[in-house]
């Protein structure tokens, strides 16, 4: 009997929530820390405080401990998004971040494999008021893999 059969990896999705915070100031900021390898099955943001009107774009980036950064989506303009606006990614790294203000949004279609490192939010400008909260669903690929708030 092999190690994996004695110590099965749980494939039930796990959830990590990052509390509401003001957008990063014109920089790439770690939002989640990844240990090991995980499959991201959902990564959803929500505006909790209206943005101040500053022209701004955001995107999510996988920043591995070893290797180069990988954009998880292309940037989305979020200049004056209102409370309740949702953000999501499709799971195709060349697609734009999705946005909805209607209270409903398409869920992530494809899982993304992410290695040890961080998942960062990159903002192109400083918004002094706009705040978001984020929820990440993941499946660990290795017995000791995990994701926590950075």
C-alpha positions in Angstrom: 0.0 0.0 0.0 1.5 3.4 -1.1 1.8 6.5 0.9 -1.1 8.2 -0.9 -3.5 5.4 -0.3 -2.6 5.6 3.5 -2.8 9.4 3.5 -5.4 10.5 0.8 -5.4 14.1 -0.3 -8.8 15.6 0.5 -10.3 16.9 -2.7 -13.2 18.8 -1.2 -12.7 22.5 -1.9 -11.5 24.7 1.0 -12.4 28.3 1.4 -10.2 31.3 2.5 -11.8 34.8 2.9 -9.8 38.0 2.9 -11.6 40.7 4.8 -12.5 44.0 3.3 -9.6 46.4 2.7 -8.7 49.5 0.6 -7.2 48.7 -2.8 -3.4 48.6 -2.9 -1.7 51.9 -3.8 -0.5 51.6 -7.4 1.3 48.3 -6.7 1.2 44.5 -6.7 0.1 43.4 -3.2 0.0 39.8 -1.8 -3.6 38.9 -1.0 -3.2 35.1 -0.4 -0.2 32.9 0.4 0.0 29.5 -1.3 1.9 26.6 0.3 2.6 23.7 -2.1 0.4 23.3 -5.2 -3.3 24.0 -5.3 -6.1 24.2 -7.8 -8.0 27.5 -7.6 -11.7 26.7 -8.4 -13.2 30.2 -7.6 -11.7 33.6 -6.9 -14.3 36.2 -6.3 -14.1 39.8 -5.1 -16.8 42.2 -4.0 -16.7 46.0 -3.6 -17.5 46.9 0.0 -16.8 50.7 -0.2 -17.5 52.7 -3.4 -14.4 53.6 -5.4 -13.4 57.3 -5.4 -13.4 57.9 -9.2 -9.7 57.6 -9.7 -9.0 56.0 -13.1 -7.8 52.5 -11.9 -7.4 49.0 -13.2 -6.9 45.8 -11.3 -5.8 42.3 -12.1 -4.8 39.1 -10.2 -1.4 37.6 -10.4 0.2 34.3 -9.4 3.6 35.2 -7.9 5.4 31.9 -7.4 8.4 31.4 -5.1 10.3 29.9 -8.0 9.7 31.1 -11.5 8.0 34.1 -13.2 4.7 35.9 -12.3 1.7 34.8 -14.3 -1.4 37.0 -14.7 -4.5 35.1 -13.8 -6.6 37.5 -15.9 -6.1 40.7 -17.8 -6.8 44.0 -16.1 -10.3 45.5 -15.5 -11.0 49.2 -15.2 -12.7 49.8 -11.8 -12.8 53.6 -11.7 -16.1 54.2 -10.0 -17.4 50.7 -9.1 -20.2 50.7 -6.5 -20.8 48.6 -3.4 -22.0 45.1 -4.3 -20.0 44.9 -7.6 -18.6 41.4 -8.1 -15.3 40.4 -9.7 -14.4 36.9 -10.9 -11.9 35.2 -13.2 -12.8 32.7 -15.9 -9.9 30.3 -15.3 -8.4 31.1 -18.7 -5.4 33.3 -17.9 -5.7 35.3 -21.1 -9.3 36.4 -20.4 -10.3 39.7 -18.7 -11.5 39.8 -15.2 -15.3 39.5 -15.1 -17.5 42.2 -13.5 -21.2 42.3 -12.5 -23.2 44.9 -10.7 -26.5 42.9 -10.9 -25.9 40.6 -8.0 -25.1 37.6 -10.2 -22.0 36.6 -12.0 -20.8 33.6 -14.0 -18.7 31.3 -11.9 -15.1 30.3 -12.8 -15.3 27.7 -15.6 -11.8 26.2 -15.3 -9.5 25.6 -12.3 -6.1 27.1 -12.3 -3.0 25.3 -10.9 -1.0 27.6 -8.7 2.4 26.8 -7.2 4.0 27.8 -3.9 4.1 31.6 -3.6 1.4 34.4 -3.4 -1.7 35.5 -5.3 -1.4 39.2 -5.7 -3.8 42.0 -6.6 -2.3 44.6 -8.8 -3.8 48.2 -9.0 -2.6 50.8 -11.5 -3.5 53.8 -9.4 -4.1 54.9 -5.8 -7.8 54.8 -4.8 -8.1 56.3 -1.3 -11.5 54.9 -0.5 -12.4 51.9 -2.7 -12.4 48.6 -0.7 -12.9 45.0 -1.7 -13.2 41.6 0.0 -12.1 38.4 -1.6 -13.0 34.7 -1.3 -10.8 32.0 -2.7 -11.9 28.3 -3.1 -9.2 25.8 -3.7 -8.4 22.1 -3.8 -4.9 21.1 -2.4 -2.9 18.9 -4.8 -0.5 17.7 -2.2 -1.1 16.5 1.4 0.3 19.6 3.0 -0.8 22.3 0.5 -2.8 25.2 1.7 -3.8 28.8 1.1 -4.1 31.5 3.8 -4.6 35.3 3.8 -1.3 37.1 3.2 
